[in-house]
Amino acid sequence: MAEVTAKMIFDTVCEALTDKEVMFMKLEEENAVTFGFAGDNVPVDIALFANAHTDVLTLVSRLKFTVCEEKRIDFAVAVADLNYKMVIGSFDFNFKDGYISFRITNSYRGTNISKEVVHVMVGNAYNTVDKIAPLLSQLNNGEIQLDQLLKMI
Amino acid sequence: MKSEKTLLLAQHAHSLVKSFLDSNRLKYDYDDQNLNVVLELMGDDLKISLRITADAENALLVVISQLPFKIKEDCLVDFAIGCSYINNIISDGNLEIDLAHKTAFFRMTVSFFDTELDIGVIDYLISRLVYTVDKINDKLFMLASGNMDLQQFLDTKFGGGES
């Protein structure tokens, strides 16, 4: 049953993206799609998948850079603060390997997910990553300091 | 984004939250004007406070739990790294820090944009949040108060239920 529901959500995701003329790649066995946008500031890659075990539709957008070791403490603090200021979604930062990604989840337990919800998830991810990733990249490159970043977000 | 339809969907979500809590005989305070509900539960170790808001502006049901302690200034960096670690192993929800007040929150959301929520999703959100917070809050408290160092925290087996 959970697998059937996940497949239905996967179909909704595909329809929602097709409606917006987004080109995407299907990974049907995983109820997942991947696609990308050029972005106004940075390229934004997105994966969306319906998890039949948890009944959660998850969007993940991994940022294009890896945080250098000497900046990882700053990033842990920056991400904790960023997440506090987010309305939808959150950043995940892996202190060990320096990977950073943006995640939005939406449970569909007992509830349908409309195409509009998919549009909202993708739109929010796009806007957030396109706006925040350049600032985080500047922090990583030492072009701005942590206290400057915290004032900017 | 707030339309008449979205407001109705927000009111529906707010009613569902109250119905769920009533059916589980949980006591709560509520504000029908601002569509929010607050309650407090006792976890295994610490109290778990919940604020559940149907945000009509963003068509979002937000469940947020403020952790019942402050983070010591000299523990803030370790605590932030600990939050990153937890956020990486959970599949839903996230920890976040109010740096100005040295307080931490766990937050989960679900969108009701053009969608009428079902009580199943309310059950999921509340149960999942309580389960996750109860599992991590004691160790986070120890990290925040300096009673556990970062390496001990990272070595903690939080179990496989989160991912």
Interface residues (C-beta under 8 A of the other chain):
Chain A: N51 T54 D55 V56 T58 I73 A76 V77 V79 A80 D81 N83 Y84 M86 V87 I88 S90 D92 F93 N94 F95 R103 T105 N106 S107 Y108 R109 G110 T111 N112 I113 S114 E116 V117 V120 M121 L150
Chain B: D55 N58 A59 L60 L76 V77 F79 A80 I81 C83 S84 Y85 N87 N88 S91 D92 G93 N94 L95 E96 I97 D98 L99 F105 R107 M108 T109 V110 S111 F113 D114 T115 E116 L117 D118 I119 G120 V121 D123 Y124 L125
